[in-house]
């Protein structure tokens, strides 16, 4: 299976390493060539330096025959646009996009992309944990 | 008319000023504190501080009314795309015009259905082509939805099309020559029309085939 990860920050690099560990053929795209360091010294996958809005970069990364793509650059709107380009232009069937803003995440998850919203996940799990707190009076 | 202008840079501020002068109701959205302060001095409550790609900010600006027109003119193409998509698809704004900063991103706007775009670089290049006749092919009008361009081509002595009948030329598929302007008169192009040096030929061609049409009529670019 061929996977492309766009944005090699903490999330993107860890996802890329995870997929490579599962045996995927992974190519990572990032504007900053130093981001390659996040993939570790044993990285055997591909790495393309460039912006994910640039179609020559996307083509070099092999989007044309990717089975899945993960878009996790720093910018929500950049991720939203790139995610749609990967679906519509390259026909990548599984596209997962990271969107930090819960409102935009809700809007775009209704449009065919898989959206992951870490902010909403944090809000939900914080609330859930706090709601399970036992009242002081009861424990005394 | 009510319009929302997203982005208060040079383009946004000048457009807002002109629309206000014409008597329209405007809300302009600007994120940067320094810019916002300057704009507020001039425009007062017309300016709203915030990130126009946030749905809550757009709602404060009255996106749900909805406005007759939304202009997404920030300096960031991804932002302009997302603002336009939210306006059109979530709030039914009929007319959303987006600024394209980097002409290489035009294809993304087209792909994502944001058909009304303005790109300063492309417009200036169009003017350059118009002013520099030896460039050969002038783009007169772009029909974005149809994917067609209306072009004008000046036939010259060495052009492969000179002295040939229009019906005998091998033109890119989907293209058509409309008229020739010669000696102060315009004639419609028939298959029997012979092209001559000095003719200004008007034609329509698919966006992707303009270079091919230029080659067919004028040969390889010098």
Interface residues (C-beta under 8 A of the other chain):
Chain A: X53 X54 X55 X75 X76 X77 X78 X80 X81 X84 X85 X88 X89 X101 X103 X104 X107 X111
Chain B: X53 X54 X55 X56 X76 X77 X78 X79 X81 X82 X86 X89 X90 X104 X105 X107 X108 X111 X112
